[in-house]
Amino acid sequence: MSTSTNGNGVLSASRPTEVAKLDRVVIRFAGDSGDGMQLTGDRFTSEAAAFGNDLATLPNFPAEIRAPQGTIPGVSSFQVHFADYDILTPGDRPDVLVVMNPAALKANLRDVPNGGTIIVNTDEFTKRNLTKVGYDADPLADDTLSAFQVHKVAMSTLTQGALEGTGLGKKDAERCKNMFALGLLSWMYHRPTEGTEAFLREKFAKKPDIAEANILAFRAGWNYGETTESFATTYEVAPAKLNKGTYRQITGNTALAYGIVAAGQRAGLPVLLGTYPITPASDILHELSRHKNFGVLTFQAEDEIAGIGAALGASYGGALGVTSTSGPGVALKSETIGLGVMLELPLVVIDVQRGGPSTGLPTKTEQADLLQAMFGRNSESPLPVIAPQSPGDCFAAAIEAVRIALKYRTPVMILSDGANANGSEPWLIPDVEDLPDLSVEFATEPNAADGSGEFWPYVRDPETLARAWAVPGTPGLEHRIGGLEKQDGKGNISYDPDNHDHMVRLRQAKIDGIDVPDLEVDDPSGEARVLALGWGSTFGPIGAAARRVRKLGIPIAQAHLRHLNPFPRNLGEVLARYDRVVVPEMNLGQLALLLRAKYLVDVHSYTKVAGLPFKAEELQHVFTDIIEGALTR
């Protein structure tokens, strides 16, 4: 016999339940976009993180501010995968699906494996709501769900009952049903509750009656699990054995923001983010705006062009200029990026990729801006391109982008994506002393090669080919820069054909000469004949699929590219080592195109542009099919 608090916070006895120990669970919360599924999933994730599980999440929500209620396009979901070991993905299929209405059930049912658990808010299964999504009959009353373990819970009614006497109206009371669902799932999986209650009191500090109503609903859900006969088993997932240190849950956008803050501190430079809000990059602006105490200034411009113009101007003035956007914004910023290439100034451009073209799928993930990052400017305008592999890795990618931008005096593109931006995972907080020294030496005196005592802005470092960076206003270092072609060294405007050819090749050589780490290959047996190569957020699904293939006793090698321009120097040698190379991408084969062109390798391209990440199980089948083909050659 155990005890719990009832809906009023009073301890009450509960019935005994069987406790099953699991190593991993995937849970998906789904409902209308106004049902609070993102908040519910985020709170469950936070408690899993606090408990010490490894985890990965996949939020999925409509682009509309008020999506059509009760319809499949209006469904919002949040999936969390938590485990007692190191995991790589948010999971392929939910072991537990919590649905708040018929639309959520219809939109997500195909993903639930046979035998999976479905928890249904029966109050929303009215004839009107069923008809709206095309159900001719109630799926709770026929054999539609016969292959699953179904728990029917009148969440709306139970929530309203728990909030009787609070003075809250029926509509406001019903809005708390997501906390009822959270309480029930927290009971089922032995999640701590104190953090959620503290969070609700803080979130609704200015509306204490709403805070207490949500807490009462949360407790009511917990107590329902304790007292109902429907749930005979609860589940435990032990903490994961992670490397020692202090962890926090982090999303990719937050990690990018923290990386920019840390880089500015390690460089000793003020940071200016010049940007314009755009999904799914806006959270970078929101987060950086909180860190003025670290010398970060955020400027929300009237449009994308003004945002990057301000960032480039900040770099001209001796600061670290940063701009953030998504694919449509990169198109608008392309002229100013080209100006940054000509000026040879440090600039960090963050592109959080989303489904396209045009407005496309603003809240869905894709990685189809690679060719745009490589070539999406007029003329020969090379710049480094870096892609983080996970939400936590966005921090390190930001540090690396700033390192390259400052050392080589060039704009740098970071290619994140929606899966990284909105997904979350535990992140080991690094020691500041372990971060690289990014300090910069500005020009302080004339450098003219002819001894004239002048300052020549295009005199270069012989190792990096970076030009001198002089802060405007430094006495004796007056100079002019701009978008017209420059004479090498002196920086005067030049239309000389030979000089232009020379400068184009110099700018390309500077990018080609950037020092990037060699590509590391994960090939445990050393016997693999097939290499799975990816970039960006495909790291998790590719890694999880490779693990599954190896468990079958089949060798496969895996490698992941962070630096996409320039490529690691050993990439050609790595590709030549294997009989076949497969490249899964959330586009129509853009990296595969670049690899074929540069290395003349017969790359097998596997592509997907559904607005959703790869599943590990689908890549497992792709890999085994390709391996079998390689073995029969």
C-alpha positions, 0 to 999 in steps of 0.5 A: 500500500502506498500513499499520495495526495488527493485533489486537495493535497491531502495524503490518501491511501492507494491500492497496490499495483505491479511495478514493471521495470523498463529500459526505455519508453516512447510517449506521445501526447496529442490533441488540438493545438490549443490543448497544451500538448507542447507544455505537457510534453515539455514538463514530462521531459523536464521531470525525466531529465531531472530524474536522470534519464537520457532522453530525446524529444520531437515536438510537432505542431501546426504553423497556424496561430489558431489551427482549425479546432478538431481537425487533423491539420490542427493536431499538435503532438509532443513525443518524448523518448526516455531511457536508462541508457544512451539514446539517439532519437525521439523514437520511431513509434510511441509505446504510449499514445495519449489522445485528447480528441478523435482528430489526434487519434486518427492522425497518430494511430498508424504510428502505434505498434500492435499491443501499444497503450492508448489513453483516450479522453472520452469526453471529446468523442462526440458525434460532431467531433467524430464526423469532423475527421471522417469517422462513421462510427465511434472507434472506441465502441467498435473493433478499431482499437482491438489490437491495442491496450485502451484506457478510456478516461473522461479527462474533461469531466474529471478535471472539472470535478476536481476544480469544483469550488475553485470559482473557475468557469467551466471553460477555464477548468476544462483547459486544465485537462492537459495537466490531468493527463500529465499527472496520470502519466507521471503516476504511471512512470513514477516521475517526480512531481515537485518540479512541475508544481513549482513550474506552474506556480512560477508560470502563473505567478500573476494568476495564482488562481490559474496556477492552483487550478492546474496543480489541482488538475495535475494531482487529480490525474495522479490520484486517478491512476492511484485509485482506478482499477483500469491501471494494474501496472506502473512502470519504472525507467531507471536513470541513465549512466551518463558521463559525470558532470552537471546536465540540463535539458536543452533545445537546439535553439537555446544551445545556439544562443548559449554558444554565441554568448560563450563565444563572445566572452571567449573572444572578448567582443561585444555581440550584436544579433541583427535579426527578424523573427521567423519560424523556427529560428525566433527562439534564438532572438528570444534567448539572446535578448535575456543576456545583456549582462554578457555584452549581447545586444539584440536588434529586431529589425524591420526585415531580414535585410536590415537585420543582417545589415546591422550585424555586418555593420557591427562586425565592421565596427569591431564586434561579433555580428550574428544574424539568424533566420530560416531558408526564406530569410537566407534568400533575402540576406544573400546580397549582404552575405556576398558583401561580407565575403567581399569585405572579408569580415567575420559574420555568423549566419544561422539558418534553422532550416524548415520545409519549403520552398517559399513559406512551405512548412514553417514548423516542420523540419527539412535540410534542403538549404545545403546548396543554397548555403554553398552557392546561393549568392551571385558570382564566386562567393565561398563561405564555410558551412557547419551543421550541428548533429543534435540539439546539444551539439548546437552549442559546440557548432556555434563556438566553432563557427565563431572561431572560423569567422574570427580567425579567417575573417569570413561569414560562416553559415550554421545549418541547423534545422527544425528537428534540432531547434525544437528537439531537446536532450540532456546537455553536459554543461562544459567548463568555461576554461575548456572552451577555446580561446577566441581572442582577436588581435586588431590592427593597431598600426600602419602595415603598408608593404611599400613603407609609406606609413599607410594602412592597407586593409587587404594585407593578409596573414600568410597562414590563414589568408585573413586580412587585417581587421582595423576598428574604424576610428583607430588613428592612422588606420583610416581606410575604405572598404565596400562592395566593389572589387578591391586591389590586393593589399592596398584595397583600392577599387580595381577593375583590373582583370588579372587582379579580379582573377587573383582576388577570386582565387584568394577568397576561395583559397582562404576557405579551402585552407580552413583548418577542420578536423579529420572525419572520424569513422565508427567502424567497430569490427573494421570489416564493414564494406558499407559506410552510412554518411550523414550530416545535421540532425540525421545523426541520431536516426543513422546512429540508431539504425547502425546499432540495430544492424550491428545487433543483427551481426552485420557490420556497417560503418558510420560517419557524420559530417559537421564541416560541409565547406570545406570538407575534411581533408581525409574525406576522399580517402574515407569514401574510397575505403568502402564498396558502397556509401549511402547518404540519407538526407531530408532533401532530394540528395544535395550532399550526395550531389556534392560528393559525386561531383568532388570525389567521383564516388557512386553515392547511394542517395536515400532521401525523405522530404516529409517534414519529419525526421527519419525513423531508425527502423526505415534506415535499418531496412535501407542499410541491410538492403544495401549491405546485402547488395554489396556482399553479393557483388 
